Amino acid sequence: MKRVSLLLASLLTILTLSAQKLKDVVIEGNAPFAKGKEVRLLVFDDLLTYTTQVAAKATINKNGDFKLHYKTYETTLAQLAIMNAKAEFFIEPEKEYHLDIEADEEIFQIVSPEEYGIFLKVTPHQTDTTELNYKINLFSNFFENVTTAFHPYFTYLKNKNKYDTLTSIIKEHFDIQYNPTNFYKSYIYYTFASLEQSMYEKSLEYIYRQYLDNEYILYNNPAYMDFFNTFYDNYLYNSRRISKTILTENINETPNYLNLFNEVGKDPVLQNERIRELVIIKNLGQFHASQDFSKANIIKLLDYIFENTHFPEHKKIIENLKKRLVKFKSGEEIKRVALKEVSGADFKLGKPAKKWTYVQFFNSQCEDCIREMMVLKELQEKFKDSLQIVSVSVDMNFNDFSNFRQSYDNKLFDWQFAHFNDQYEWLDELRLLSLPEYILLSPDGKLYDRYPALPDKGAMMFFKQKFTPAEIEDDPLKREKN
């Protein structure tokens, strides 16, 4: 009977999704500090892996104006990105957004990748107190302010009286109720659930019954998914109700999803079959980084779930998860983007070469980057027959890169330099989060190591071992004769 009801529920889900029609969303804005630059709308593919995709893009005109079009059938968390600056907001079907975008122009010109999203401020032309972003921001600011004052009492001291006072204050201002079909009410409800989880972290079954034991998984609501991800973080490995033997037998020895699914379902907080499968997917992704589990078998299990799942939402999550797990694997093709030399000529990274390619990412304001170039110079000179250096500038302004090359000419740093040529999506794909960073390409132009040894921390030894033939010990009998 349970099997029949599961299939029926899955069929209803598929029919519901297919019946939903995509509806237009229009985003108009003004960003006077970024005239001539590209603005991108990024939407989250899923909120378990937090994978984004570019949904729309446009060039900001000479007046600082832009217009983006997107189609969706549900409320979606999105990011507005200009250059490498991002800000999050929610978009709803059939809505028009008129936004002012502000940024500190000085910082904007020299920003490094690790400062994504810090300074891009998005505000509507006119205040609408009924609009979703306004209401969520109002709630979030209040919630953050009031919980900060009480934080030690419920997180560390587990003081019930203080916690009750805190919850009373919140409920005086906001209606905390379960309403899964209302995005805003669900956002409040599951933000509050995260607070309950902090207070009653040892009462797993209580939290599960209160917030998760129902027919809805709110895949597109970040408050729900944040709560879900925290509650089930490495759950299969840490649960006292699930033996390591079960995990080992069904993952490492013979990958058996159905047996794993049935065994972990004996845990009271994994009785909901949709939640159980999602937890298995999430935790398999976490196990992939562990030495305790077979990476190959984890991929096999994910492939099996993808082919056999009754829940369409899980297919996209598995796709994104697998891409993340195998990303930066040695031998992977890298995107051949057109970089730009100081002369304006194109330079393509990733073309097959007769040498290994050690790529440095830097900008002209990064003192550590320039200091490490002195070590790169040593590497270049010592291994010139087998190794080429490429330094890629991520300066927001091409002129800063050009001025840098004039200050440090070819006599000092005599290898290939190129500008990233505003390839912001490429930087995102590389997950470039700090400077300097490095990648190593093999002679065929494919990725050898996304995180190779650093110039001043092992690179010299690595390349010496790579390029220097091993010394062959003389025959001891010959030495005796001599």
N, C-alpha and C positions, 0 to 999 in steps of 0.2 A: 504493500500500500504506500509505503514511504517513497519507494522508487517511482511509482506512478505519479504521486503528487509532485515529486521533484521534477520529472519530465514536463508535467503540466505547467509548473511554475516557470521553467526555462522557456517553454513555448510562448507563454504569455509575455515574458520579458522580450523575446525576439520580436513578437508581433507589436508590442508597445514601441520598441525602438524603431522598427520599420515604419510605423504609422506617424512618428514624429517628423515634422517637416522642418528643414533648415530655414531660419528666419534671419533677415538682414540686421546687421549692426553697423552703424556709421560712427566713426570717431574722427572728429575734426579738432584741430588744436593749433596753438601758436607757440613756437619755440624760437624766439628772436636770437638767442645765443648760438643757434645751430643752423643758420642759413646755409643751404646747399648740401647739408648732411642728410644721411638716410635715417628715417625713423622706422622701427620694426615693431609689429605686434606679435608677441610670443604668447601662445596659449599652452596650458599644461595638458599633455596627452593623458597622464594619469598622476594621481597624487600619492601613490605608493612609492614609485621610483622618482617622482618629481622631474619627469622628463618634459621638456618644452619643444615645441615646433614653431617655425615661423609661419604665421597665419596670413600676414599681409605686410607690405612694405611700401614706402613712398619717399620721394625726395622733398625735403622742406624747401619751400620757394624763397625768393629774395625778400619777401615780407615776413618770413618766419612761419608761414602757414603750411598746414598739411591736412590730408584727408585719407582715411583708411576705411576699407570695406571688409566685412567678415560675416560669415553665415554660421549660425549655431541654433540648436534647438533647446539648449539648457543654459542656466547661469554658469559662467565659467570664470575661473581665476586666470588672469592674464598679466602680462608684463608689457609695459611700453619701454622700448629701448632706443636710445640715441647714442651712437658710438658704443662705448662699453658701459654706459650708465643705464640703470634699470629702476623702474618703480612698479609695484604691483597694484592692481585694482581689479574689480569685478565687472564683467560685462554681462548684460542680460539680452535675450532675444528681442528684436523689434525696438531697440532703444537707440537714441542718438546721443552722443557725448560731445560736449563742447568744452575743451580743456585748455588751461594755461599751463605751460611747462616752464619751470624755472630751474636754474642751476647757477652755481658760482662759476662764472666764466673763466676766472683765472685757474681754479682747480681743474675745471673741465678740460683745459688744454694740456695738462701734464699728468692727468690721472693714470694710475697703473691698474692692471686687471684686477688686483685684489680688492680694489675699492668699488666694485660693482654695486650700483644701486644706492650708494650712501647719500648722494647729493641731488638726485633728480626728484623734484617736487611737482606733483601733478594735482591741480585743483580745478574744479569746474568753473566756467565763466560765471554762472549764477548758482547760488546756494539753493538746494532743494532738500528740505528736511525729510522728505518721504523716499528719497533715492537710496538705493541699497548701500552704496559706498559711504554715504554720509552716516547712515544708521550704524553700520558696522564699525566705522572709525570712532563714532561717539561711544559705542559700547566698549570697544577695545581700549580706548584711552581711560575710560572710567574704571574698567576692570583692572587694568595694569596699575593704576594709581592706588586703588583701594587694597589690592592684594599685596602690593609691595610692603605696606606697613605691617601686614599680618604674617608675612611670609615665614619668618622663623617659628612662629607659634604652631602652624599646622604642618610645616615641612619637617622640622627637626623635633620639636617638643611634643607634637601631637596633642596640643591643648584643645580639648573639645569645647570648652566654654568660649575661647577666643575664636575658634572656627565657627561656632554657631552665631557669634556676633557678626563675623565677616559675611556669612551667607545671608543673614537677615538684612544687612546693609545692601547687598547686591539685589536681593529680591524686592526690596523697597523701591528700587529704581527700574528694574527690568523683570519682565514676566518670564520665569524659567519653566517652560513646559515642553513636553515632547510633541512635536508636530513635524513629522518627517517629510511632508510635502511642501513645507514652507522653508525656503533656504535661510532666511534671516533668523527665524526662530530656532532652527536646527543649529545654526552657527552659535547662537547664545547657549543653547542647551548643551552642546558638546564642548564648548569652552568651559562651561561650569563643570562638566563631567571630568575634565582634566584636573580641576581643582579638587574634586572628590577623590580622584585617584591618588593625588598627592597625600591627602589626609588618611585614606583607608587603603594604602598600597598593599597591605597584607591580606585584605579581605577581597580576594579576587572574585570569588563567586558572587558576593554582594554587588560589586561593580559590574560584573558581567550581566547579572539579572536586571540590574537597574538601567543599563545603557546599551547593551549589545544583544540581549536575548529577544530579538524581534525580527520581522521579515525584511527590514530595510538595511542595506549597506549604502551609505551616501557617498558614493565614489567621487563625486565632484565637489564635495564640501570640505574645505581644508580643516575646519575645526573637528569634524568627525574623523577624517583620516589622520590628523595629528594625534588624536586620542587613540585611535586604533593602532597606529604604528608604535606608540609608546607602550600601550597595554600588552601588545604581542611581540615586543622586541626580544628576539632570540628565545621566544617562549618554549619552543619544542626542546631546546637544549637545557633550559633552566628549570623546567617544570619537574617537580618531585613526583608527579603522577605518570611521567613518560620515561621509561628506562632508556639508558644509552644503548642497551642491547637491541631494542626495537629499532632505533635510528640506524645503528651499525648494520644490522641484518638487512634492512630495507633500502638503505642507501649505498653502503659500501660493498656488501657481499653480492647481493642480487637486487638491482633496483626494482622495487615492486611498489608501485604507487597505490594500488587498491588495498594492499595489506597495510601499508603505512597509514592510509586514510582511515581505515577501520580501527586500527590500533590506537591512534592518537585521538580518535573520536570518543574514547572512553573517558577522556578528561572532561569534567563538567562544563568547562568554559570553551569547549570545542565541539559541542553537540550540534550547533547550527552548521549544516553542511556547507553552505556558501562561505561562511566565515572560516570554517575549517580549511577549505581549499585555499582561500586567500592567505591564511596564516602559513600553510605549507609552502606556498609560492614565495611569500616574503622570507620565511626562515631558510628555505633552500638557497635563496640569494645570499643570505648572511653566512650560511655554511660554506659557500664557495670560497671564502677567504680563509677558511680554517684548514689547518693541516690534518684535522681529524677525519675529514670527509673527502671522498673521491670527486674531483671536479668534473671528470667525464661523466660519472653516473648522475651527478646533479643536473647536468645539461640533458641527459637522457630522460630523467624524470620530468623536467620542465617541458620537454618536447612531447612526452606522453600526455601531460595535463593539457597542453595546447590543443592536441588532436582530439581529446575526449571530453573536455570540459562542457558542462551544461550551462555555463555562465559566460555570455559573450564578452562581458567587461574584462574577464580574466585573460583573454587572448591578447589584447593590447598591452596589458601589464606584463605578461610573459615576454612579448616581443621586445619591449623596452628594457626589461630586466636582462634578457639574454644579450642584448647589444651592449649593455653596461658591463656584464661579466666578461665578455670576450673582447671588449674594447682594449686597444693598446697591446694586443697579443703580438708577440714577435712574428714577423712575416706578413703582417697586415698591410694592405695597400693604404697609403696616406693620400689625402685629397691633394691633387696637384693644382694649387692655387697660383695665380699670376702675381708674384711680388714685384716691387718696383725698385730699380736701382736709382742712385742719385741722378744719373743721366736721364732718367725717365724710361729707360729700356726695361722690358719685362724680364723677370727671372723666375723660372719655374722650379720649385723645390719638389723633390721626389722623382726626378727623372733618373733612369739608370746611369750610373757613373762607374768608373774603374776604381774608385776609392770609397772608403767609408766616409760618411758625412756627419759631423758633430755640429748640431744646430744650437745656437744660443739665442734666447729671446731677451731683449733689453730695451730700455729707453734712455734718452740722453740725460735724464735727471737722476738716473740710478748709479750712485757711486760704487756700489758693490759690483754692478755689471762691468763698469770700466776697469775696476781693480782686477776682476777675473779675466779681463781681456789680456792682461799681461801674462797670465798663466796660459791662456789660449795661444799666445804668441810662441811660448816655449813648445807647446804641443805641435803647433804648425811646423816649427823648424825641425823638431826631432823626428817627426813621422811624416814628412812632406810627401814621401813616395806612396804612402798608403792611406793618408787621412787628409780630408779637406774640411776647413772650418767655414761655417756660414753663420753670420750674425744677423738676426732679423729684428729690426726696430719696430716697436709697437707704439712709437710716439703718435699721439693723436694728430699732430700737425706735421706734415711732410717737411716743412721748412726747418723744423727742429732737428730732424734727421739729417737734412742737407747741411745745416750748420755744424752738426756734430762731426760729419765727415771732413769738413774743412778744418776743424780744430784738430782732429786726429786723422792725419792723412795716410795714404797708402804705404808710406815708408815706415810708419809706426805699427799700424795694423794692416798687414798686407794680405788680407784674404777677402772673400766675398761678403759684401754688406748689401742688404736690401730692406726696403720698407714693407710692412705687412699689407699696404695698399688698401686699407680700410676693410679688410676681410674679417669683420667682427664675428660672423657665424663660424668661421674657421677657428678663431680663438676660443669660442664656446665649445666647439667639438674637441679641441685639445685640452679643455679644462685648465687653461692657463690662469693660475690664481696668484702667482707671485713672480717677482723678478729678482735676479735672473733665473730662468728655467732653461732646461736643455732636453733635446731628444737626439737619439742616435739612429741613423739610417744605414742599412747595409749597402754594398755596392749596387745591388739591383734596384735601389731606390725605395725599398720597403722598410717598414719600421723594424728596428732591431730591439730598441729599448726606449720606452716613453720616459723613464726616469733613470737615466744612466748615471754612472759615477760622475761626481762634480769635478771641475778642473782642479780645485785645491784639496779635494777629498777622495783620492783614489783613481782619478782618470789617467794620470801618468802611468801608474802601475798596470791598470787595465789594458791600455793601449800597448804598453811594452810587452805584456804577455800575449796580446793578440797578434802583434806584428813581428816579434822577434823569434826566429827559429829556435827551438829548444836545443841546448848544447848537448851533443852526443858524447858520452863518457868514453874515453879511450879504452881499448882492450887492455886490461891489466897485464896480460901476458906479454903484449908488445912493450909495455912500460918496463917490464922486468928485463926484456932483451936489451932495451936501450940503456 
